[in-house]
Amino acid sequence: MGLLSFRGGIHPPHAKKSTEKKPVEQSMNPKIVIIPLQQHIGAPCEAIVKVGDYVKVGQKIGEATSFVSAPVHSSVSGIVKEVTPKLTLGGKTTCVVIESDGEHTISEEVKPKGDISTLDGKEILNIIKEAGIVGMGGAGFPTHVKLSPPPNKPIEFVILNGAECEPYLTADHRLMLESPERIVYGLKALMKVLDVKKGYIGIEVNKLDAVDKLTKLTEQDSSIEVVSLKTKYPQGAEKQLIYACTKRQVPSGGLPLEAGVVVSNVATAAAVSDAIQLGMPLIERICTVTGSGIKEPKNLLIKTGTLISEIIEQCGGLTDDIGKIIWGGPMMGISMSTVDIPSTKTASGVLCLNEADAEMPESSACIKCGKCVSICPAFIQPMLLDAYALRRNYEQTEKLRVLDCIECGSCSFVCPGKRPLLHSIRVAKREVLARRKRV
């Protein structure tokens, strides 16, 4: 199809060389895991285990209590020590604390569920729901909800996001190289649930080895097309990926289903494959640990609930001049105040930066250059949104479509005045949403 892309975007340094050639390593079994009962967008789970219970790998420990939720499973075998609120990335969340017995005893519930050739769409959907699978590329939206569009919104395409446009991160890249069969199997399962005839896998061309591997794997299957995408940030954002692959535009304020598309991450598709073929729920994921502040950058397969501090130790520890640690990548990640928090299903990366790389530049007044407008992939005006947000004129930010911001950070990256535009836009988005709820 040639190289496809979208209007706008930026070209930050890739910074992937430290880990892009490093195979995934299995992390050491943690002695203690702290498993949050909310690792996704939606309602938290309700604990179905109590202190003193013995649990096994893959056993359900948290039951979803609403439609927009996903169950949680144990990543180790051992004894439940606590069921109590613990500090997580998003604040305090009820967690199940399990002391591992080191045996990795697998639950009887974990067994193959059949094959997509014999399972119908509803059966596959229920397997995905019970496996606690959520979007593994960002916010963690429950996958079974995404696969349940309203009857009046027919879906025509499924797109797998293999762009991994965020600098530093290589977890999806390594997954595509090392487990392409799981990704393709998972995509076929998603297509069967939605009863669609066409699936795409979008991959940036700075990962040509992954493009080649998946193209060869699917060359005999006309229903799946591997799309070569220009290397540009934020190529992996849903709306931008949809346009690049299908030339369809998601309307302002709309969801991908408005364009007849469902987008999922390649890691999510691999998790779907595991749930069907092995019966294993989502209890581990690949995480890139990298940056100038870590001694041994690695791609690690980590168990849900492992403390970030333990993950860092397995990579040789931090350098003496550590300046900042970020959950995720440098563009959309969240700075951590402590490493004594557990990993979750959405922990795609831990970025450790030294003091020099973490230093925040001083900002100056806006010079009205318009660079932020010209590169904005959401077609909004960051400089005006920033100005109105700083004046707390949230009505005007709503009129200027602040909720269409995808929070990619491109505007802050290109601003010659080094203004933290995204920070003020995020505040405005939260305020607008809060006001809508009060009405």
N, C-alpha and C positions, 0 to 999 in steps of 0.2 A: 504493500500500500504506500510505500515511501514514508518519509518522516512527517508525522502529523503533530500539531500543537494547537495553541490557543493564542488569543491576542493578549499582549502584556507579558508580565513575568520578568524575572531577573536571572542573573547567572552568578550566584555566590560560589566561592571556592568549594570544590567537591569534598576535599579533606577525607577521602575514603581509603586512601592507600594503606593506612595502618592495619586495616582489617579485611579489605576486600578479597585478599588471597588466602585468608586464614580459615580453614575448615571449622565447622561448628564443633565445640568441645562440650561434653557432658559435664555439668557442674557437679561439685561434690555434694553428697547428700547432707542437707542441713540437719543439725541436731534438734532444732526447734523451728517450726514454721508458724507464722502468724497470718492466718487466712481471713481477709476481710469478707464480710457477707454482702458487701456492695462493691462490685468491681466493674460496674457498667452504668450506663444511663438508665434511669428508671428507679423502681422501688427496690429497697434492700431486701435480701432474703431473710427468712426466719430460721434460726438454728434448730436443727432436728437431732442434735447430739447434746450431751451434757457432760459436765466434768466427771472424769473417771471412765468414760466410755473408751473402748478400744476400737479404732477405725483402721480401715485398710485403704490402699492406694485406689483411687477412683470411686470411693464410696461417697454418696451424697451426704453433705453435712449442713447444707443450707437450702431450704425449699423456697422457690419463687412464690410470692403471695399475690402477684398481679400479672397481667398480660405483659406489660413492659418491664420485664425482669428476667433474670437468668439464674438457674440454680448454681450452687458452688459445691465443689468436690474436694476431697482430701488429696494432697499431692504426696503424702507419705503414709506409712503405717505406724501406728503408735497410740499413745494415751492422750486423751483430751485433758489438758491442764487448766484451761480457762475458757470461758465464753464471756467476753467483756469488751467494753469500748477501748480501742487502742488508737494511737496516733498513726494516721495514714497520710498519703499525699494530699487528700482533700479535707483533712481535719480528722476529728475522732469518729471512728466507725466501729460498730460491733464486730469483733473478730473471734475466730476459733483458734486457740493456741494449742498446738499438738506437739508433744515430745516424741520424736521419731525413735523407733526401736532398731533402726538400721537394717531391717529385714526386707523392706520393700515388698511386703505381702500384698498381692493384688486382690481386690474385692471380687467376690463371685458374680457381682453385677456386670463386671467387665468381660464381655464376650462378643464375638462378631455378631452383627445384626443382620447379615445377609449381603445382598449385592444390589446395586442400583438397577440391574437388569430385571430383577424379580420384585423389588420393592416399589410401591406406588408413591406418588408425590407426598401424600398425607403421612405415610409411614416414615419417609425420609425427614419430613418437617418435624415430626414428633421426636425422632432420634436426635436431631440438631438441638431441639428445645431441651430435652432431658440431659444432653451432654454439656449444657451451660455455655454454648458457643456464642461469643460476642465478636463484634468487629475488632480485629487486632491491629488495625492500622492507625487508630487514634482514639476516638471518644468511647469506644466499647458499647455500641448500640446492639442490643440483643438481636442475633441473626434471625431467629424465628419470626420476630416482629417484622423485620425488613422483608422477609419472604412471604408476608401475608398482606399483600396490597388489597385495597377495596376492589370489589367486583367491577366497578366502573372505571378502574385504572389498569387496563391490560398492559402487561409487560412484554416487550418484544426482544430485549437484549439483556444479557448479563455480562458485565465487564469486571474482570479481575484487575486490581491495581497492583502492578509490579514495578511501578515507576521508581519508588523509593527516592524521591527527589530531595528529601531532607539531607543536608550535608552531614558527613561523618557516619551515618547509619548504613550498615551493610547486612543486617539480619535477613531481610527479604531476598537480597541478592544471593546470599549463601543458600537459602532455602530453595530458590529456583534452580541452583546448580546441583544441589545434593539430593533434593527430593522432588523433581519435576513431576513424577508419576502421581504423587499424592495430590499435587495442585490440580492436575488435569482431571483426576478422578473426582475431586471435590467440586470442580467447576461443572462437570457433567451432572453431579447430584443436584447442585443448585438449579441448573437448567431444567432438570426433570421436575423439581418442586414447582417451578414457575411455568412449566410447560412452554418453554421458549425453544426456538430452533437455532439461535445464533448466540455464540459466546465469544468474547474478545479477551485477550490477555495483553494489557498495555505495558510495555517495558521501554525505559529510556535507553538510547543507544550507547550510553557509557557503560552498559552491561551487555555488550554484544554476545558474550559467551552464554549468557542466560537466554538471549533472543534465539541464538542458534540451537541451543539444547531443546527449548520448548517448541521451536518451529519443526525440528526433526521429529519430535515426539507426536506432533499433531498433524503432520503433513498428509496423512491418509484420512483425516477427519475433516470434512468440509464444513462441519457445524462450528468448529473452533478456529479462530484466526488470531495469530500473534501479531500485534501491531507495534511497529517500531516508532517510538516517540522521540521528538527532539529533547535534548537534555536541557531542561529549563525548569526553574522553580516558579510556582508550585504545580508542576505537571501532574502530581498525584492527587490534587484536590478533586473532589467528586465532579463538580460542574465542569471544570476545565478538562478532566479526563473524558467525560461524556462527549463534550464538543470535539475533542481531538479524535475520538474513535468513531463517532457517528454523525458529527456536524449538527447534532440536535442541541438546542439551548433549553436549559431549565429556566422557567420564568421567575421573575423577581419574587422572592418570598416563597417559592415553590420547592418541592422535593424532587429527587431524580425520577420518581415514579410518574411525575407529570410529563416527563419526556419518554415514558415507556421503558425506563432503564432501571436496573438494580445494580449497584456497584458494591463489590466486596474486595477484601484484601487477599493476596495470595496465601498469607498465613492462615487466614480464616478458612479458605478452601482446603488447605492441608489438614486443618483441625476437623473439618467435616468428613474428610476421607478417613481419618483415624477413628472417628465416632462410629462410622458405618463398618469399616473393615476390621477394626480391632475391638470396637465397643468401648474405647478409652475416651472419657470426657476430657474437657480442656483443663489440664492440670499443669502444663508446662509450655514454655515458648522460648524462641531464640531471642537473645538480647545482646546488642552490641555494646561493649564496654570499651570506651575509647577516649581520645583527647590528649592534650599535652600534659594533663595532670595525673595520668595513670601510668604505672610503670610497664605493664604488659597488656596492651590492648588485645581484646579477644572477642570472638563471637561465642557466647555461652548458651547452652540449653538449660534454662533455670526452672526450678519448680516454683509454682505459685506459693507465695508466702515466705520465700527466702528473704532475709533482711538484705537491704542494699549494701550495708556494711560488709556482710559476708561475701557478696558478689565482688565487691572491690578487693577484698583480701585475696580472692582466688585469681585476681589479675595482678598480683604483686604488690598491691597497696597504692596509696597516693604518693605523689612526689612531695618534696618538702615545701615547694612554692605553690601549693594548691590554692586556687582563688575562688572557684565556683564549681558546684556539681549540679547538673541539669538532668531532670527526668525527661528523656526524649532527645530531640535534636536541638541545634542552636536557634532555629527560626521559630518553632512552635512549642518547644519544650518549656518546662516549668522548673524554675530554680528551687533547689531543696534547701531547707534550713537545717536538716539533720539527715544522716544516712541510716538512722535506726528506725526505718520504716520498711514495711514488707513490699515485695514486688507483687504485681498483679498480672492479670491476663493481657493488659495493654502496655506492659513495660517493654517497649521495643528497643530502648537504649538508655544507657547511663553515660552521660558526657561529662568528663572531668577536665576542667580547664585550669591552666596555671594562672598566676596573678596577671601576667602580661596579657594573655588572651582574654581574661575575664574583665579587664578594666573597662569601665563604661566611659565613653567619650563625653565631653561637656557639650551640651546643646546650646544652640543660639537661635535667634529669631528666624521665623519663616521668611524666605526671600521671594516667595511666590514664583518659584521656577517652574512649577507644574510637573516635576519629574514623578512625584507620587501618583498623580492622576494618569499620566501616560503609561505607567507600567501596571496599574492596578488591574488584576485579572477579574475583579468583580464589578468593574466599571463604575466605581463610586469615587468620591473626591475626598481623600484622606485629610488634606490640609484644612478643608472647611469643617469636616467633622471634628477634627482636633480643636479648632478654634471655638466652635460652639460647645463642645464638651467641656473645655476649660472654663467657659462662662456658664456652665450648667444649664444651657439652653437645650434641653433634651428633646423638646418638641420639634425644634428645627433639625436636630440630628435624625429624628425619625422620618421627617419629610425627605431628607437627603439619603434615605435608605441605609441607615447604619446597620440594620439587621442583615443586610446582604453581605456584610464584611465576613470573609472566611478566616480572618485572623492569621493570615499567612506571614505577616511581618515584612512583606516586600517594600512597603512604603517607608518603614523605619530604616530599612537597609540602604535605600537609594538616597535618602534625604541628606543633602549637603550640609544642612544645619544640625545633623545628628539628633533630630527631634524624636522623642519616643512616641511617635504617632499612634502606634498600636495600643499603647497603654491607655491613653485617653479614650480611644475608640471602644476598647473593651469595657471601660467604666460606663460609657454612654449606652452600650448594648445592654448591660445588666440593668441599668436604670430604666430604659425603655421597656424591657421585659417585665420588670417589677411593677411598673405603672400599669401595664396591660392587665396584669393579674389582679390589681386592686380595683379595676373598673368593673 
